Amino acid sequence: MLLYLSIITVFSFIISGVVTLIYDAFFFVVFGYTWLAIVAVVLIDGLTATVCRLLPKKWANHEKKIFQVSAKEKKFYEKLKIRKWKDSVPEIGQFTGFRKNKLENPQSVEYVERFLLEACYGEIGHFVSLFSGFLIVLLFFIAEYFWLIALCVALINALMNLPSFCILRYNSYKLEVLRKSNLKKQARLSA
């Protein structure tokens, strides 16, 4: 989380500095508007996540085609070397009561299926957040240059949601393999 806060702080200074130079504005006013845009986009992301989490479970069914990860997509994620950096991205599953940064009970079919459900909800939330953050551009009337601040903050928000979306997709491929393996073991034990 400290990494994210550091990134946000650095970008807030960069955005404020650039907008100050372009519009010949007072830095601290621009900096205040930048943080207003950041808070607004965080609230929009939180609202987006809440609304997505309230969707019926059938919409977040891991067996739906939209949640299936192809071998080609998996190779793409492996080329991105997600395995090496995915643990550096903060996971805030504690807000939904289900953490997705570590498998607690990998032998349980029910647990893996719950994990897949939560991953699907996460995919929906992060995907929608890639776009919903741009709603802050509608607040452009605050100052003549606010649209530029809002656009920059929305772009950075989208870029910060993208890794989480990719990680969830990458992990769901592996979870599907684990689920199928667990189902086979369960069938052998009950036979």
N, C-alpha and C positions, 0 to 999 in steps of 0.2 A: 504494500500500500504506500510505503514511503517513496518507492520509485515513481508511482503514479503522481503523488503530490509534488514531487520534484519536477517531473515532466510538465505538469500543469503550471507550476510556478515559473519555470523557464519560458514556456510558451506565452504566459501572460505578460511577461516583460518584453518578449520579442514583439508580440502583437501590439502592445501599447507603444513601444518605441517606433515601430513602423508607421502606425496610424498617426502618432504625434508628428512625425516628420512629414508625412503626406499632407496632413490637414493643418499643419502649424498650430496644433492645439496644445493645451496645457497637459503635461504628462500625467499628473496625478488624477485629473478628471478622466482621461482616457483609461488609465489603469483601473479606476473605480468602475467604469462602464465595462471593461474587460471582465472584471470579477463578477459583475452583475450578469453578464452573458454566461459565464462559467457556472454560476449558481443556477441560472435558469435552465441550462442544458442538463445539469445534474438532476434537477427536479423533473424535467421532461423524461430523462432516462429512467428515473425511479417510477414515475407514473406509467411509462411504457412497460417496464418490467412487471409492475403490479397488475396492469390490465392483461398482459400476456399470461401471467400466472393464474388469472381467474378464468381463462379459457377452459372449456370442457376437456377432460383427459383424452377424449377421442381425437381432438385436434392435435395433440402432442403424442400420438401413437408412433412408436419407433418403427413399426412395420409399414407405415405409409411411404410411398415412393419418394416423396420430397425429403424424407429423413435418411434415405438410403445413400450410402457413400460408395461410389464406384471405385474399382481398383485404380483407375486413372486419377481420380481425385486424391486417393490415398497416396499415390506416388508423388503427386504435386505437393502434398503436405510433408512428405518425407524429404523432398528436395528443399523445402523451406527449413528443414531440420528442426521441426517443431519439438521433437523429443528433447532436444538440448535446452530450449528456452521456455518451454510451456510452464514450467514450475515457477518462473519468474513473474508470471502474470498473476495479479491478485485474483483470488476466487472468493466471492462474497455469498456463498451458498448459505451461510448462517442466517441470512435474512429470510430464507425460505424453509429453514429447518433441515436442510440436506446439503452437506458439503460435498463438492465434486472434485476436490483436489487429491483424494486418496480413497482407494477401494477398502472399505472396512470389512466386508464379508464377501469376498469374490466367489466362494463356493455356493452361495445361496442364489438360486434362480430368481426368487422374489426380490432380493436386494438388487441384483443386476438389472432386473426389469424396472425397478423404482429408479435406479441410477439412469437408465436409458430415458425414462419419462422426464426426469429432471433435466437431463441433457437436451431433450427436445424442447422443453419449455425455454431453456437457456438459449438455444439456437434461434427460436422465434423472437425472443426478447432482444438479443443482440442484433439480429438481422433488421428488425423494425427500428431499433435505435440508430442504425446506420443512417436512416433517413429522417426519423422523427426529430432528431436534434436540429435539423434545419428550420424547425418551426420558430426558433428564436429570431430568425431574420424578420419575422413579422413585427418585432418590437423596434424596427428601424426608426420609428418616429421619435425616439428618445433623444437622439442627436443626429446631426447630418451624416456623421461618419459611423454611426452605430451599426449600419448594415454591413460595413466592412469587418468590424469587430465580430459581429454575429456570424458572418460567413466563415471567418477564420476559425472561430471557436467550434462551429458546427463541423467543419472539415476535420479538425483535430479530434473531435468527439467520434466521428465516423472511423477515423484511423485507429483510435484507441479501442473501439468496439470490435473491429475486424479480427485482431488476434484471438480474442475470446471466442468468437464465432468459429474460427478455423480450428482452434483447440478442441472445442466441443465436437465438431465434425470428425476430427482425427480420432478422438477418444471413442466416439460412438461406433466407429468401424471395429475397433478392438473389442468393445463391449459386446457387440453382436457376435463376434467369434467366441468370446467367453460364454455368453448366454447359450449358444448352440452346443458348446462343449458340455456345459452344466446339464442341459436337457438330456444329452446322450448318456451322461453318467447316471443321472436320476432314473432314466428308463432302464439302464442295465441293473441298477440296484433294486428296482421294483419288480424286475422280471424273475 
